Amino acid sequence: MKFFIDTANLADIKKAYQVGVLSGVTTNPSLVAKEGVKFEDRIEQILKEVPEVESVSAEVTPDAVTAEQMIAQAEELIKINNYDKNITIKLPMTLAGLEACRYLTKKGVKTNVTLIFTVNQALLAARAGATYVSPFLGRLDDISEDGVQLVTKIAEMFRTHNIESQIIAASVRHPDHVTRVAMAGAHIATIPFSVIEQIAKHPLTEQGLEKFAADWKKAVQ
């Protein structure tokens, strides 16, 4: 399973990229709004900071509700940084979003269909040609449903029908989510930098390092 970072914060993106585990970046209008910057400018900045990742998702804005409006926005977004091939257009899971997905896919543009909460929605997005489908775990957990179970079902269905779309486990809240979606068959987990920090740590690792340091100090004295 690969790791994407789910943020529009450049400092966090740089830190994750420097660690060497980052394969992509996902953003959305809410994340960019928190940064107080122009959406297109921040996408361009991200592309320059992470030139070797496979995907930087640039989402159409909520006021684009028809396929035509989404396609028009997408065509502007893919011009950023001279048609950088890393740009993925993020589209909502609506009929209009699916129409836009099919159009863009035929044009060779990578797409990410987001806000998926059912297996059938994931199937529709895949059949529309989505490069990535993004089921949201945490938001399902918030309403007492099992978000990881959704990933499990989607992964099983994709294997059964040899579907090539990649599953991005989104709305990941904590390290256990990461473990469970990896075992469930997600291709990617998109996570905040705080979760990357959490999964890198363990008390026994820290205790071990402290003991090594103490033993080394004694050995060289």
C-alpha positions in Angstrom: 0.0 0.0 0.0 1.2 3.5 -0.9 1.0 6.7 1.1 -0.5 10.0 0.0 -0.6 13.0 2.3 -4.0 14.6 2.7 -3.3 18.3 3.2 -2.7 21.6 1.5 -0.1 22.7 4.0 3.3 23.1 2.3 5.3 22.5 5.4 3.7 19.2 6.1 4.0 18.1 2.5 7.7 19.0 2.5 8.3 17.0 5.7 6.5 13.9 4.4 8.3 14.1 1.0 11.7 14.3 2.8 10.9 11.1 4.8 10.8 9.3 1.5 7.5 7.5 1.7 5.3 9.9 -0.2 3.6 8.8 -3.4 1.1 11.5 -3.8 -0.9 14.4 -2.4 -4.6 14.9 -2.0 -6.3 18.3 -1.4 -9.8 19.6 -1.4 -11.4 23.1 -1.2 -11.7 22.9 2.6 -8.1 22.1 3.1 -7.0 24.9 0.7 -9.4 27.3 2.4 -7.6 26.6 5.8 -4.3 27.8 4.2 -5.8 31.2 3.1 -4.3 31.0 -0.4 -5.5 30.9 -4.0 -6.3 27.3 -5.0 -4.4 27.3 -8.3 -1.3 28.9 -6.7 -1.2 26.3 -4.0 -1.5 23.4 -6.5 1.4 24.8 -8.5 3.5 25.2 -5.4 2.7 21.6 -4.4 3.7 20.3 -7.8 7.1 22.0 -7.6 7.7 20.7 -4.1 7.0 17.0 -4.9 8.2 16.5 -8.5 8.6 12.7 -8.2 5.2 11.7 -6.8 2.6 9.9 -9.0 -0.4 12.1 -8.3 -1.4 15.5 -6.9 -5.2 15.7 -6.7 -6.7 19.1 -7.7 -10.4 19.1 -6.9 -13.0 21.0 -8.9 -14.8 23.6 -6.7 -18.2 23.1 -5.2 -19.8 25.7 -7.5 -19.1 23.4 -10.5 -22.2 21.3 -10.5 -22.6 20.3 -14.2 -20.2 18.1 -16.2 -19.5 21.0 -18.5 -18.5 23.2 -15.5 -16.3 20.5 -14.1 -14.6 19.9 -17.4 -14.0 23.6 -17.9 -12.3 23.8 -14.5 -10.3 20.7 -15.1 -9.0 22.0 -18.4 -7.7 25.1 -16.5 -6.2 23.0 -13.7 -4.3 20.7 -16.0 -2.6 23.8 -17.5 -0.9 24.4 -14.2 2.9 23.9 -14.4 2.8 23.2 -18.1 0.4 20.3 -18.2 2.2 18.5 -15.5 1.4 14.8 -15.8 1.2 14.4 -12.0 -2.0 16.4 -11.8 -5.1 14.3 -11.0 -8.5 15.9 -11.3 -10.6 15.2 -8.3 -14.4 15.0 -9.0 -17.4 14.4 -6.8 -19.4 11.2 -6.8 -22.4 12.5 -8.7 -23.8 11.7 -12.1 -22.3 15.0 -13.5 -19.0 14.0 -11.8 -19.1 10.6 -13.6 -19.8 12.2 -16.9 -16.8 14.5 -16.4 -14.7 11.6 -15.3 -15.5 9.6 -18.5 -14.7 12.6 -20.7 -11.4 13.4 -19.0 -10.3 9.8 -18.9 -10.8 9.6 -22.7 -8.5 12.6 -22.9 -5.8 10.9 -21.0 -6.3 12.9 -17.8 -6.0 11.1 -14.4 -9.1 11.3 -12.3 -10.0 10.7 -8.6 -13.7 10.3 -7.8 -14.2 11.4 -4.2 -16.9 11.2 -1.4 -17.6 7.5 -2.0 -19.6 5.8 0.7 -21.0 2.6 -1.0 -19.6 -0.3 -3.0 -22.0 0.6 -5.9 -20.7 4.2 -6.0 -17.1 2.8 -6.3 -18.2 0.5 -9.1 -19.9 3.4 -11.0 -16.7 5.5 -10.6 -14.5 2.7 -11.8 -16.7 2.0 -14.8 -16.6 5.7 -15.7 -12.8 5.3 -15.9 -11.6 6.8 -12.6 -7.9 6.3 -12.0 -8.6 6.4 -8.3 -11.8 6.0 -6.2 -11.8 7.5 -2.7 -14.0 5.8 -0.1 -14.2 7.9 3.1 -13.7 5.8 6.3 -13.8 8.3 9.1 -17.1 9.9 8.0 -18.8 6.5 8.0 -17.4 5.7 11.4 -18.9 9.0 12.6 -22.4 7.6 11.8 -21.6 4.2 13.4 -20.8 2.4 10.2 -17.6 0.5 9.5 -15.6 2.5 7.0 -12.9 -0.2 6.7 -15.5 -2.8 5.9 -16.4 -0.7 2.9 -12.8 -0.7 1.7 -12.8 -4.5 2.1 -15.9 -4.9 0.0 -14.6 -2.6 -2.7 -11.3 -4.4 -2.9 -13.0 -7.8 -3.2 -15.2 -6.5 -6.0 -12.4 -5.0 -7.9 -10.4 -8.2 -7.7 -13.4 -10.3 -8.8 -14.0 -8.1 -11.9 -10.3 -7.3 -12.6 -11.0 -3.5 -12.2 -7.9 -1.4 -12.6 -9.0 1.7 -10.6 -6.9 2.2 -7.5 -8.6 2.5 -4.1 -7.6 5.5 -2.0 -8.6 5.1 1.6 -9.6 8.6 2.6 -10.7 10.3 5.8 -8.2 8.2 7.7 -8.1 9.3 11.3 -5.6 7.1 13.2 -2.9 4.4 12.9 -5.3 1.5 13.3 -7.2 2.8 10.2 -3.9 2.6 8.3 -3.2 -1.0 9.3 -6.8 -2.2 8.6 -7.1 -0.6 5.2 -3.7 -2.0 4.2 -4.9 -5.5 5.2 -8.3 -4.9 3.5 -6.7 -4.3 0.1 -6.5 -0.5 -0.3 -3.9 0.5 -2.8 -3.3 3.9 -1.1 -4.0 5.5 2.2 -4.2 9.3 2.2 -3.4 10.6 5.6 -2.5 13.8 7.5 1.1 14.2 8.5 0.1 13.8 12.2 -0.9 10.2 11.4 2.4 9.6 9.6 4.2 10.7 12.7 2.1 8.4 14.9 2.7 5.3 12.8 6.4 5.9 12.8 6.6 5.8 16.6 6.5 3.1 19.3 7.5 3.3 22.9 9.7 0.2 22.6 11.5 1.7 19.7 12.2 4.8 21.8 13.3 2.7 24.8 15.5 0.6 22.6 17.3 3.7 21.2 17.8 5.1 24.7 19.3 1.8 25.8 21.6 1.6 22.8 22.7 5.2 23.5 23.4 4.4 27.2 25.3 1.2 26.3 27.3 3.0 23.6 28.3 5.7 26.0 29.6 3.2 28.5 31.5 1.3 25.8 33.4 4.4 24.5 34.3 5.8 27.9 
